[in-house]
Amino acid sequence: MLGTQVTALFRAAGHELLEPSLEVLDLSRPGTLDRYFSERSFDGTVNCAAMTAVDDCEDPAFYPAALAVNGTGVGHLARLSRSTGRWMIHVSTDYVFDGKGTRPYRETDPVNPVNAYGRTKLEGERAFLESGARGWLVRTSWLYGPNGRNFVRTMAGLLRTMPKVEVVDDQVGGPTNSRDLAGFFLDLVSSNAPEGLYHFANDGYVSWHGLALGVRDALGLTGPIVEPVPSSRFPRPAPRPLNSRFDLSKARSVVRAPIRPWKDALVEYLKEDRL
């Protein structure tokens, strides 16, 4: 979902890309990273790989695999980047926060993940920062796009087939179009932006219920009812942060154009993906 957008935009900007398969480069198998870095010439890495099955991460049998990809593997990748003089972009998540804050989160705010997935991603963040690797750590939220499962695609299907859909309204965040996130990566590299931690999402905030209404309106549907319900209506193995809003001030300081409002990015995606 993210990697396809990164490759398309970077290639269009004139970058030559290597796109290793999982068999060739697997974050959970450090030996594949060692071989790849020693056998190929390249300037930097955009790491779009992650175990993102949030509820599965709560399973003790699944957790080690998620930690190997989201945490330990990121550390090995970052140390290789540091030792070979290559830059790196790594993607993290709003789930490193507990969601109890009353304002949008800044990059300097303390982290406190409330679920196992968030803990694995936080391990990856720490490993990246402690490695001393050159590059950028980018947290994003509520990602959607082509070529992958996501809330927007799921909701589009439900709204076309169901007379009523219940959606939680007590979790608020910033939806992120994968094309816009990939464009932010390109801006970081092209402008040689100051290295470090950034928050990025599309501009503005909305609840999951509000996002579902946005999908319905963008599709031109009038029939289905979108009913707001509390998170307690859908108990899940992994708790979710209620506040996933990002302060985008730092990201705005390096982008070449204004960050698109989430509604504009959503409408474009629904048209392009023909949902």
SEMI-640456 format. One record per residue: residue in one letter; z negated, x negated, y negated of N, C-alpha, C in turn. Coordinates in steps of 0.001 Angstrom, whole numbers, plus 500000, padded with zeros to 6 digits. Each point is the difference from the previous one (the first is absolute). Example, Ala and Ser with C-alpha at 12.3 -4.5 7.8 and 13.67 -1.06 7.14 Angstrom:
% SEMI-640456
A492200486810505690500000500890498810500000499100498800/S500720500350498950499940499180498810499270500770498910/
This chain:
% SEMI-640456
M500000499182501214500000500818498786500000499151498741/L499232498918499993499985499100498849501001498861500169/G500058499422501184500858498842500224501468500274499713/T500486501186500349501403500316499752500305500028498507/Q499043500479499197500201500037498551499930498596499403/V499090499170500509499889498622499522501296499246500264/T500516500101501216501224499265500326501177500488499158/A500096501306499785501124500538499223499961499510498557/L498834500070499362499907499627498593500107498493499794/F499349499217500865500069498548499850501415499498500258/R500674500572500997501368499582500281500921500372498841/A499817501190499443500824500423498867499794499097498790/A498806499381499913499703499102498886500477498577500262/G500647499771501154500586498704500282499178499078500878/H498905500508500568499184499178500876500569499989501417/E499951498860500635500359499898501416498747500285500816/L500133500865501006498822500474500722500044499671501480/L498842499712500535499789499911501438499168501206500404/E500400500676501072499304501216500426499636499877501480/P498960499239500328499655499760501400499516501264500703/S500385500142501248499521501108500809498572499725500461/L499360501018500545498624499852500490499923498994501140/E501053499911500788500013499038501101500005498566499480/V500608499802498843500119498652499438498776499628499181/L499487500953499223498861499710499125499014501159500081/D498851499739500608498994501025500259498668499495499453/L499432500698499017498750499560499377498849499905500995/S500073500745501087498921499939500991500168498840500975/R501126499256499871500226498817500852500275498801499088/P498956499269499626500135498915499019501064498973500350/G500232499784501292501007499023500387501382500345499494/T500310501295499900501319500393499498500136499652498524/L498905500064499248500032499627498592500203498495499854/D499280499236500810500132498537499937501444499576500252/R500616500572501034501383499635500331500958500417498894/Y499804501202499488500923500519498978499964499137498746/F498812499639499574499862499191498781500535498581500195/S499912499479501200500457498632500240501497499915500241/E500617501090500445501403499960500388500946500544498941/R499478500635498949500886500632499016499636499575498587/S501012500028499150499814499644498600500030501274499155/F498952500228499230499947501147499096498941499733498946/D500072500745498912499130499751498843498700500789500039/G500051501207500558498804500829499972500083501158500962/T498897500720500116499873501098500952499500501256499297/V500621501140500310499476501299499603499497500667501279/N498693500101500138499415500521501229499842501513499926/C500910500717500647499950501467500049499388500509501302/A499573499094500877499488500403501309498545500441499906/A499657501064500727498609500458500047499836501020501112/M498780500077500515499602501102500871499410501072499091/T500705501111499832499591501004499017499512501305500621/A499732500017501304499479501197500659498511500103499691/V499679500656498897498641499980499450498982500536500985/D500264501137500600499027500588500927499886499185501286/D501097499436500471499956499190501220499108498777499828/C499910499490498785499188498807499759498524500237500270/E499579501258500000498602500320500299499680499827501485/D501032499922500828499828499827501445499701498535500287/P498842499690500607499660498602500290501057499280500829/A500761500759500801501033499372500819501220499613499166/F500234500689498883501164499750499148499683499016498880/Y498749499978499580499604499220498828500397498522500070/P499797499302501136500371498582500031501473499746499712/A500862500895500474501435499834499739500301500176498516/A499329500976499375500197500215498569499478498817499196/L498856499471500392499432498857499290500887498763500147/A500624499841501174500870498848500233501197500027499061/V500530501178499701501162500121499123499592500056498533/N499036500855499690499628500245498604499084498930499415/G499291499276500861499029499033499518500291498577500426/T499769499705501271500140498632500510501417499471499820/G500981500810500339501395499566499882500403499705498569/V499479500799499068500286499765498587499443498647499570/G498802499695500482499405498710499670500831498840500498/H500499500100501220500825498925500552501299499868499214/L500608501124499658501228499986499210499760499366498629/A498881500343499383499687499458498677499740498498500063/R499292499546501017499729498563500118501278499216500265/L500907500568500786501295499341500209500787499937498701/S499954501072499230500694500012498714499429498927499087/R498688499900499989499345498990499157500376498580500440/S499944499738501287500230498635500483501456499570499898/T500925500966499951501424499670499917500570500211498601/G499153500381499043500446500141498619500839501232499719/R499823501040500796500757501233499791499121501058499331/W500639500875499213499257501102499407499934501179500974/M499163500980499684499808501131500900499599501238499199/I500539501144500391499531501297499512499360500728501179/H498782500470499800499322500755501049499609501369499459/V500124501025500840499755501383499598498668500488500559/S499171500556499125498754500597500451499926501455499536/T498810500570499958499867501445499943498838500466499134/D500086501231499536498890500644499298498793500199500914/Y500207499918501314498906500251500938498966498880500040/V500180498946499210498933498994499893498878500500499087/F500213501117499304498973500597499149499348501184500709/D498769500310499602499305501125500638500333501340499357/G500693499987498864500426501245499373498924500722499234/K498861499359499776498895500647499288500059499763498497/G500909499153499554500125499728498576500482501216499243/T499650500067498720500361501156499182501174499718499067/R500562498809500080501156499632499183500998499268500889/P501230499779499514500970499232500784499483498592500275/Y500278499509501204499501498688500412500820498867499380/R499254499010499466500615498773499515499969498942501101/E500805498975499824500054498919500984498652499298500144/T499187500045498966498711499303499999498849500835500554/D500250501246500346498928500864500505499583499589501408/P498710500171500328499527499621501340500615500874501082/V500242499394501152500596500713501135498908500421500971/N500274501083500736499029500504500974500691501023500900/P500821499543500943500763500948500827499099500911500825/V500438501257500142499209500988500741500568500262501390/N501075499308500381500552500189501335500451498650500572/A500266500009501289500341498754500705501322499421499513/Y500967500852499728501277499511499476499780499234498703/G499221500570499099499716499326498744499328498659500204/R499140499916501013499329498726500272500985498953500499/T500969500410500826500991499023500467500864499511498843/K500362500900499096500816499596498853499209499116499044/L498718500270499869499177499154499146499893498591500581/E499922499897501312499989498673500624501280499243499671/G501126500711500000501262499367499636500014499541498553/E499463500828499111499910499607498589499189498714499845/R498833499982500613499119498840499870500648498750500576/A500670500160501131500650498846500621501116499470499104/F500754500894499391501075499587499096499436499249498799/L498982500568499374499440499385498799499298498681500306/E499321499925501135499284498780500364500942498881500434/S501225500351500386500951498988500484500496499087498884/G499971500507498781500562499238498888501511500086499920/A500605500921500752501456500151499977500476500468498622/R501164499516499584500602500479498765500575501393500237/G499834500864499022500640501290500144499176501152499474/W500251501180500565499479501235499434499459500910501107/L498864500582499744499395501008500865500119501336499275/V500681500962500605500286501271499335499385501143500801/R499067500705499385499461501221500612500847501181499558/T500293500874500948500747501205499680499324501197500639/S500507501204499709499352501221500489501034501074500308/W499703500811500986500762501206500323501505499731500064/L500366498987500783501386499537500067500879500976500785/Y501198500231499495500986500807500710501378499408499758/G500946500374500849501360499507499862500800500275501249/P501265499603500021500845500216501178499577499090501150/N500448500350501181499808499166501191498544499852500410/G499231501052499871498622499912500448499272501323499846/R498896500148500752499175501199499876499176499917498724/N499932501110499286499179500043498792499726501447499623/F499052500196499106499561501336499609501145500821499416/V500796499399499147501060500748499324501016500533501002/R500415499155500924500969500436501010499409501088500897/T498746499815500420499334501004500831499887501323499266/M499593499948498735499814501226499226501329500715499786/A501070499261499775501308500631499820500381500809501238/G499723499442501181500297500718501237499149501243500164/L498715499882499689499095501138500154500347501123499031/L500297499653498778500271501019498981501291500761500286/R500887499399500756501249500688500347499840500928501202/T498901499844500727499857500749501255498746500865500067/M499040499777499114498731500721500060499824500899498780/P499435501206500196499774500879498842498830499533499134/K499053499269500605498855499502499240499572498643500537/V499674499099499093499537498661500366498711499717499247/E498980499551500714498731499631499382499985498490499746/V499638499607498784500015498587499614498726499681499211/V499406498852500304498741499646499342500225499752498506/D499024500416499197500127499865498545498872499186499382/D499137499382500823498890499222499450500201498496500166/Q501202499579500371500362498588500013501111499802498965/V499787499063499078500927499806498885500461498551499966/G501304499809499801500527498637499956501357499956499344/G500669498866500181501321499811499427501043499829501085/P500898500968500186501089499831500966500876498807499610/T500577499335501008500822498817499744501309500092500777/N501091500028499282501330499940500604500261498567500457/S500384499823501266500172498649500541501061499196499239/R500983500675499443501010499294499199499360499409498738/D499115500747499364499339499512498791499063498837500311/L499322500070501133499129498895500393500819498746500281/A501115500154500691500885498859500250500524499426498692/G500304500872499041500454499536498697498926499214499270/F498745500389500190498897499252499398499910498605500609/F500181499907501317500025498677500638501091499121499380/L501175500591499814501117499247499431499682499539498584/D499336500855499235499591499611498647499031498822500033/L499052500023500945499031498911500111500706498666500239/V500958500019500938500701498771500359500958499563498891/S500783500942499483501043499663499031499431499506498678/S498858500565499613499406499615498722498974498895500134/N499800499533501255498971498988500241498671500443499383/A499617501230500311498799500610499431498750499225500394/P498951500079499203498743499345500371499559500425501396/E499597499034500799499603500289501376498654500710500037/G499744500697501116498713500656500150500135501422500505/L498982500799499725499860501352500520500509501024498999/Y500801500965500498500531501074499165499825501344500703/H499847501055499196500056501371500500501337500606499583/F500666500681500952501268500632499649500141501342500703/A500373501007499226500390501326500488500906500583498930/N500593501131500274500731500678498931499009500547498977/D500478500236498807499132500370498886499462501424500170/G498705500163499730499379501314500068499213500207501277/Y499196501041500014499125500273501138500144501454500427/V499720500247501282500130501345500530499197500089501296/S499601501190500382499365500201501303501076500162501064/W499610499925501270500969500260501063500573501409499849/H499156500944499593500475501365499784501036500035498877/G499710499289498907500949499948498896501302499333500394/L499908498984500863501212499328500471500821500946500869/A499331500794500828500715500981500826500710501024499124/L499349500431498923500657500915499060501215499333499369/G499868498703499700501128499263499441501175499946500951/V499719499833501293501056500007501018500671501370500051/R499181501044500021500554501360500060500904500285498806/D499529499618498808500796500275498798501289499185499997/A499909498744500404501187499140500001501049500491500988/L499556500625501076500926500531500999500543501376499605/G499463500573498936500460501311499556499535501135500890/L498876499813500682499477501028500896499048500912499231/T500052501300500282499123500953499323499119500770500964/G500336499997501281499281500829500958498662499464500484/P499938498761500460498779499541500646498817499894499032/I498842500402500486498756499885499236499364498654500315/V499592499283498977499288498733500170498555500242499574/E499116500102500980498615500381499728499107498765499912/P499224499863498921499084498859499884498764500195500859/V499618498934500708498801500041500841499260498671499856/P498688499973500280499256498740499939500294499123501215/S499704498705499873500213499064501109499237500408501248/S498871500666499818499191500421501143500736500986500895/R501060500604499488500787500951500806500770499271501097/F500296498715499775500748499208500971499215498741500361/P498941500127500780499227498803500384500855499036500809/R499927498711499636500802498981500668499107498829500366/P500415499190500983499164498868500413499665499044498863/A500964499763499091499794499058498902499807500756498683/P498875499790499325499836500609498669500978499395499006/R500385500797499028500919499558498952499283499950498655/P500353499041499135499419499970498651500475501198499184/L499080500616499275500365501150499177500728499570498735/N499676498833499478500651499484498800500834498777500370/S501319500158499984500909498885500291500851499654498787/R499498500326498828500765499728498769499934498515499652/F501121499463499555500099498612499562500184499928498493/D499360499019499392500314499604498639501213499070500087/L501103500360499355501254499263500119500256499057498831/S498987499750499191500197499184498801500578498631500329/K499477499347501020500461498658500331501444500027500492/A500335500992500823501378500120500485500955500253498843/R499588500833499050500873500296498856500321498752499189/S499121499022500041500208498799499195501100499102500549/V500455500249501234501016499119500584501291500713500374/V500018501337500015501227500705500397501019499971498873/R501258500062500383501082499928499015500287501348499354/A499637501068500662500212501345499468498723500801500223/P499813501084499264498801500820500210499896500477501448/I498784500083500509499771500504501353500323501497500024/R500803500410500950500448501400500029498857500965500291/P499983501164499359499048501043500366500202500416501455/W498912500379500662500099500306501430500935501176500264/K500054500963499071500875501150500226501463499584499994/D500392499124499075501394499548499929500380499234501268/A499102499123500446500271499217501210500092500895501225/L499183501038500043500011500935501125501306500775500062/V500440500514498865501237500778499966501177499152500459/E500075498756499530501102499124500412499977499772501506/Y498817499736500543499902499751501441500462501203500808/L499566501195499624500358501184500760501513500258499955/K500634499646498888501450500148499908500710498956500855/E499544498738499898500690498929500698499807500079501513/D498821500414500439499726500075501431500432501336500592/R500536500891499140500530501312500427498958500776500822/L498778500008499526498932500719500718499960501462499589/
